[in-house]
Amino acid sequence: MQKQAKKVIILTIGVIFIIFGLIGLVLPFLQGIIFLIIGFLLISLYFPKVRAHIRRHAQKSASVLSFFDKTERWLAKFIGEV
């Protein structure tokens, strides 16, 4: 039960970040790209298709792929088992 609640909370936070990101693309005082990146990283923990899509686009740059891998490991360690 606790694992299911953690999943729902993280997915909800991810969706909220994506919504803020979309709003931030229109509003000049809100950094939309940052919110979108955080939201998609959180959602990619539970959806392998999203993770594969991010990884496929991150492979274009070695530094972006390295950042994605480090962030993914940090999130897994911070959040715990997903």
PEJO-V425489 format. One record per run of one state. SS is the DSSP state (@ for helix, = for strand, . for the rest). FROM is the first residue (numbers start at 1). TO is the last residue. If there is no record, write none. Layout:
ss->SS from->FROM to->TO
ss->SS from->FROM to->TO
//
This chain:
ss->. from->1 to->1
ss->@ from->2 to->26
ss->. from->27 to->31
ss->@ from->32 to->44
ss->. from->45 to->47
ss->@ from->48 to->58
ss->. from->59 to->61
ss->@ from->62 to->79
ss->. from->80 to->82
//
